[in-house]
Amino acid sequence: MAIIDLVKWTPQGNLTIYAYKFLETNLSTHTQLIVQESQEAILFSKGQIVGKFGPGKHTLNTENLPILRSLYGLPFGGKNPFTAEVWFVNKLQPYNIDWAIDRMDIHDADYNTGIPLVANGRYGLKIIDAERFLIKIVGSKATFDQNDLTDQFFGEFSTKTKSTLMQFMIKNNIGLKQISAHLDSISDHLRSIMLPFWENIGFDLTKFYITSIEIDNSTDVGKRILDAISRQSAQAIGGYTWQQSQAMEIAKDAVDGMAGGSGGLLGAIVATNMMGGVGGGGGIMQPQYNQPTFGSNNQGQQGGIVQPTTPAREVYCSNCSKKFASNLRFCPFCGDEYDACPKCGTDNDKNAKRCVSCGFQLQQGLNLCTNCNAPLVVGSAFCGSCGKPQSEDKCTRCSTPITAGIKFCPKCGQKKS
């Protein structure tokens, strides 16, 4: 076979090639080796490295490769043939690789439930030890490109990235709502974990960052979670509750059914309730959440909570939205105090200015008429609705009239006897 006088490699195409093996192995001590600025050449013969060459033009003689004398017994001078594999390693160019991790199931700290996540980003690699790189990962291939790299290490890379990412989120109690604010710190942590792995095979991990961590919308579970989050956000912005949204959906279906002639008796009933009913009462569009009806007897008032004389009914807690009996002072599920609307009995937040159900103006220290249950201004002698006298007692100290339900004199502070 012919002796090769010139050995060099010029990369072609857009595909990033990390290592390339020169096709011919028949060399001589007169063969010229040309190594470009972005390359390093390594010669293998009889299963061992016989020489390494940086950028420049080199003659493969026994002066540059003294080991040839022991391997082949070559004398100095003359044109002596020998066989060797010449590998070119693309060493100086950094490689930017996009990565993506498929579904990871994690218990989210914000929503307190399991959520499927996906993550993606980019990392950069640069060969710093060509000898270690060729020995550990190239093997018998004639070329080693970016596709070979990602295919060969995808499993280990994916597992390590998933595990590290989930451990970081759990340890630092980071949920989906805050994840975007921690991408830099998570990226730095992942790079520190991945760096020893790449250094072991001759690479430097020049950069590693996460572009996004999102809910996996390719699964039915992910789609339902995204829909629930979207609904929750819409309710918070629109200022309505889940129960009200359900009522509006029912009303809409009823109206659509009547318009199409398919609503029937049920559609007519629902639509009538939606419009306020035949008697003009509240309908679906103003849901009362099955709240209690308060009687006119005010003797059962305790701690600012009016107790109905009618049998207890169910109300929705303003804090956790679970049902509880209206004759309880506190929600049995979350312990939130029952702050009843004086008009309709709906449980409201302590800081609410208006009732979420009927819109009644809420006031601190509001009393009710013992006859008609209408709101009274503190210190009123008569009910503004029915006219019944309210001042039945006088302060034993200053003789100031005291309305029913008042425990202390509003003028001198004397406790009512």
N, C-alpha and C positions, 0 to 999 in steps of 0.2 A: 504494500500500500504506500501511497505517496506521503512524503514527509511534509508537514505543514510548516510553512515559514513565517506566517503571521497569524496571531490570535488576538481577536478583539470582539467586543459586543456593543452594538448600538441598538437600544430599545426601540421597538416600533409599535405604533398604535397607542390607544388611550388607556389600555388596561395596565394597572400598576403591577409590575413584576418585581418581586423581592430578590429572586435568585435565578440565574440562568447557567446551564451547563453547556460549554462549548462542545459541538457535536463530534469533533475529531479528537483522537487521543494520540496520534502518531506525531511526536514532536522530536526536536533535536536540540543540541546545544547551540545551534545558530538561530533557533526560532525567536521571533520578536513578539513580545507581549505588550499590548497597548491597553492601559487602564485609564478610563476617563475620570474626571474630577468627582463624580458622584458614585464611584465604584471602588470596590476592593476585590482583588483576584486571589483565589486560594487554589493551590495545586494539590491533588491527591494522587498518590501512586502506591500500589501494593498495600492498600488499606490504611495508609497513614498520610498525614499532611507533610508535604515536602517543601512548601514555601508559601509565603504570603506577600502580596505586592500591593502598594498603594498607587495613587494616580501617577501616571508617567509612562515612559517607554522603557522596557526591560528586555534583556537578552537572557534566555533560559540556559545559561552555561553553568559549568561546575563552580564558577566563582560566586554566582548568585544562588546556586543550589548545590552546596557542597555535599548534601546527603546523597546526591546521585552517584557519587563515587562508591559509597558503601552499598547502595541498592543495586547498581548496575555495573560497578567496576569501571566506570568511565574515566579515561585519562584526561589530563589537561590538554586543551587545544583540539583542533580538528572538529569535524561535523559528526557528532556521535548521536545516533538515534536512541530514543527511549519513549515509553508510553506513560501518560499521565492525564488525569481529568482536570480540566480547568473550569472553575466555578467563578462567575462574576456575581457579586452581591451589590445590590443597589442600596447603598448605606447612608447617604446623606439626605435623601429626600424624605420628608415626613409624610405619613400616610393617614388620611382622614377617613374614618370608617363610620358609617351610620349603623346604629344598632337599635333593636326593638325587642322588648320582652313581652311575651304573651301573658295570658291571664295569671294573676297572682291573687289568691283569696286572702284577705286580711280583715281582722275585726277592727272597724273604724272607730276612732276615739270620739269623733264628733256625732255620728249617728248611732253609735252603740249597737252596731249590727255588722254582719259579714258583708263585704263589698268586693266584687271582682275588679282588679285594677290592671292597667297596662302602662308600660313606660317605654320611652324612646329617647335617643340622644345621639351623641357622637364622641368618638375618642380618636386620639392621634398616636401613631406608633413610629418609631425610628430605630433601625438596627444599630446597636452599639457594639455587639460582639458577633462578627460574621462567622467566626469559627464555631462558636457555641450554637448559633442559629442553624448552620448547615448540618452539624452532627446530630442535633436533637430533633429537628422537625422536617428537614427536606427529604432525607432518605434517598430512594432510588429514582425520584422524579427528575425529569430533564429541566423543568421550570417549576417555579413556585410563585403563584400570583395571589392577588388579594382575595379571590374566591376560594382558593385552597386554604388560606389563613382563616377566613370566617367559617368555612365548612368544618375544618378540623377542630376548631376550638369553640364552636357554638354551644355545645352541651355544657362544657365546664364553665364557660363565660356566663351563660344564662343562669345556671344553678347558683353560682357564686353571687351574681348581681341580685337575683331575686332574694336570696337569703339575707344578704347584707342590707338591702333596702328595707325589707320587712322588719328586721331586727332594729334598725335605726328608728323607724316610725313608731314601733311599739315601745322601745326604751324611752324615747323622748316625748311620748304621748302626742304625736302629731297626727291630726285627722285630715280628711280630704279638704275641709274648708281652709286650712292653713298651709297646705302642702306647697303651694306656689311660692310662699315666702321663705321656704327652706330649701329650695332647689340648689342653691350655691353650697350650703353646708353639707347637704346629702351628697352632692357631686364630689366635693373634696374628700369626704369620708370614703366613698366608694373607690376613688383613685388611690388612696392610701392602702386600701385592702387589695386592689388589683395589681398594684405596682410590683410586688415581689414575684407574682406569677409570671409577668411578662419579662422581668429581668432574668428569670431562670432560663428562659429560652433565647436570650440575646437581644431583647427589645427594651427600649425606654418608652414608658407610657407618658408621652409629652403632654397630653391633656385628656381630660375625661369630664364630660358634663351631661346633665340630664336636660332634655328639652321640655318634656312634660310628663306628668303622671295623672292619668285620667281613669274614669270608670270604663270598663270594657263594654261597649255598646253592641258588640257582636253576639252577645248572649241574651237570652230572655230575661235572666235575672238582672243583668246590667240595664236593660231597657226599662224594666219596671222600676228600678231604683232611680234612674234618671227622670222618669215620669213623676215619681213621688216627690223628688226634690223640686222639680219644676212647679208642681202644684203647691207645695209648701211655700215656695218663694212668692208665687202669685197671690196666695192668701195673705201672706204677711204684708205685701205691698198694697193689696186692695183693701185690707182691713176687714176681711170677713173670715168666718170660721169654717172648719170642714163640714159641720152640720148644715150651715147655711148654703154652702156650695152644693151639697147633696140635695137640699130642698129645691134649689134653683134648677138643678138638672132634672129633677122629677117634674117640676112645673113646666119646663121647656118641652119635655117629652109629651106631657099631656096636651099642651097647646098644639104641638106639631101633629099629634094624633087626631085632634079635633079638626084641624085645618085640612087634613087629608081624608077625613071622613072615617077614620079607623079607630078613633078614640073610644067610642062606645060610652057606656054608663060610667065606667071607671074614669075615663078621660074627662067627662063632664063634672064628676064629683071633685077630682083633683083640681081642675081649672077653676071651679067655683070657690074652693078653699083658697086657691092662689089669689083670687080677686077679693078675698075678704069675707066670703060666705054670704048667704042670703040675708042673715041678720046684721051684717056689717061688722062682724068680729074680725080678729086678726087672722090672716091666712098664711100660706106657705112662704110667701115673700117676706113676711115678718114673723119668723118662727119664734115661738116662746119656749122651745126646748122642753115642753111638758112641765112647765114651772107651776108651783102651787098657787092656789087662790087664797089670798089673805083675808081673814074675817075682820069684823069691826071691833071685836073684843081685844083690848090692848093689855089685858092682865097677864098674858103669857109672855110679855117682852122680857128678854134676858140678855144683858150685855150688848144692847144695841141691835139684837137679832129678833125680829118679830116672828113669833111662833103662830102658825095658822091654827084656827079652830077646826078646820076641815081636816080629814085624814091626810097624813103626810104623802107627798108625791115625790117623784124623782126630779132632781135638777142636775145640771152639768157643772162640774167644778171649773172655775175660770182659770185654774192653774194647770191641771192635768187632763181636763176634758172628760173625766170619767163620771158616771152617774152615782149619786148618793141621795139618801132620803132628806127631804127638806126640813125635818125636825132635828137634824144634827147641826151642831155649831161648827164642826170642823169636818173637812173631807177625810174619810177613813183611809183613802189611798195615799194622799200626799201630805195631809195635815194642814192644808191651807184653810184659813178661817172663812166661814160662809158669810159673805157680805151681800145681803139680799137687797134687791131694788125695792124701795117702798111701794112702787106701783105694781110691778108684775112679778116680783120675787126672784128674778134672774140673779145668779151669782155673778158679781162683778169684781174686778181687780180693785184693791184698796185705793189705788191712785186714779181710778177711772173718774172722769168728770161727768160722763153720761152713760146711761145704761146701754149695754151692747145690744139689747133686745128691743126695748121700746123707746130708747132715746131720752128717758126721763133725766132731768138735771139732778145729779147726786150731790148731797150736801152733808157735811159732817155734823153730827149731833141733831139730825132731823127727827122730829116727833110726829106721831100720827094722831089724828082725831079719834077719840074713843067711840064715836058714833058712826062716822062714815069712812074712817081709815084714810082720810085725805092728809097730805103733808101740812105740818104746822110750823110756823116760825117760832123760835124759842122765845118764851115770854108772852105768847098770844093768850088773851083772855077768852076769845071766842074763835070757833072754827070758821075759816073764810069760805068754806063750801056749804056747810049745813047750818051754821050759826049757833051750834050748841056751845054753851059756856064750858070753858076748860079750866078756869081758875077756881078749883074747889077747895084748895088749901092755902094757908098763909104761913109765912116763915115765923117760927116761934120767937125769933130774935128781933127782926125788923119789920114784921107784918107785910112783907112783900108777897103778892100773890104768886103761888107756885102751881104750874100746870101739871097735869097728870103725867107720870113717867119721869119727872125731874127728881133727882135724889138730893141735890144740893141747891141752896138758895143762890140765884144768879147775881144777887146784889151783895150779900155779906158772907156767903159761903157756908152758912149753917146747914148741917145735914138734916134732911127732912126726917121728922120723927115718925 
